[in-house]
Amino acid sequence: QSLYTNRELFPKLELFTNRFKDRIVSMTLDKEYDVAVEAIRLVTLILQLFSRHDPQAEEALAKRRGRNSPNGNLIRMLVLFFLESELHEHAAYLVDSLWESSQELLKDWECMTELLLEEPVQGEEAMSDRQESALIELMVCTIRQAAEAHPPVGRGTGKRVLTAKERKTQIDDRNKLTEHFIITLPMLL
């Protein structure tokens, strides 16, 4: 992974990446949990670096919003996981457990609201009422986690003092939430 974080080396790793991409992807299904986790982190890092270095990929991803965006698909999968796991009273714990590794996804409130507001295109399955309710529940939990910046009851050791960086992130998140939901909340009602 550290090879891919070095900006000078990344363009030179294209041949290596192309040659071993099948092996890297297969490692995500490895029986050893640690190997699978590291492989997923590596694939995610490669994806992030690829989209940063390829203006065409960036432009194409920027045009895909809502259901068609990469986050849209991930959010739909998260909703399905939440429903299939039958832990409906534990959305806050699911969000808290994913918070460190997937904050960017969980804070994509724009994508979440677009999933709720968009009409499905022809040939695409619409979200069921149950899925929409689960998405709303998860969205509320992510909003609470971002705005309050403390874990749900039973997690953590009580109230802790936020660092200056965490406090700034919390203020920024609150501002983004306000700006976004001032516009979209009336449409959701």
Long-range contacts (C-beta under 8 A, 24 or more apart in sequence): 1-38, 1-41, 1-42, 1-45, 4-42, 4-45, 4-46, 4-49, 5-45, 10-49, 10-53, 11-53, 17-46, 65-110, 65-111, 65-114, 66-111, 66-114, 66-115, 66-118, 67-114, 67-115, 67-118, 67-120, 67-121, 67-124, 69-111, 71-105, 71-108, 71-111, 72-111, 72-114, 72-115, 74-105, 75-105, 75-108, 75-111, 75-112, 75-115, 75-135, 76-115, 76-127, 76-131, 78-105, 78-138, 79-127, 79-131, 79-134, 79-135, 79-138, 80-131, 82-134, 82-138, 83-130, 83-131, 83-134, 88-134, 88-137, 91-134, 91-137, 91-138, 91-140, 91-141, 92-141, 92-144, 92-145, 92-152, 93-152, 93-155, 94-138, 94-141, 95-138, 95-141, 95-142, 95-145, 96-145, 96-151, 96-152, 96-155, 99-145, 106-142, 106-145, 106-146, 107-142, 107-146, 107-173, 107-176, 109-139, 109-142, 109-143, 109-176, 109-177, 109-180, 109-181, 110-180, 110-184, 112-138, 112-139, 113-139, 113-180, 113-184, 113-187, 113-188, 116-188, 117-184, 117-187, 117-188, 143-177, 146-170, 146-173, 146-174, 146-177, 147-173, 147-174, 147-177
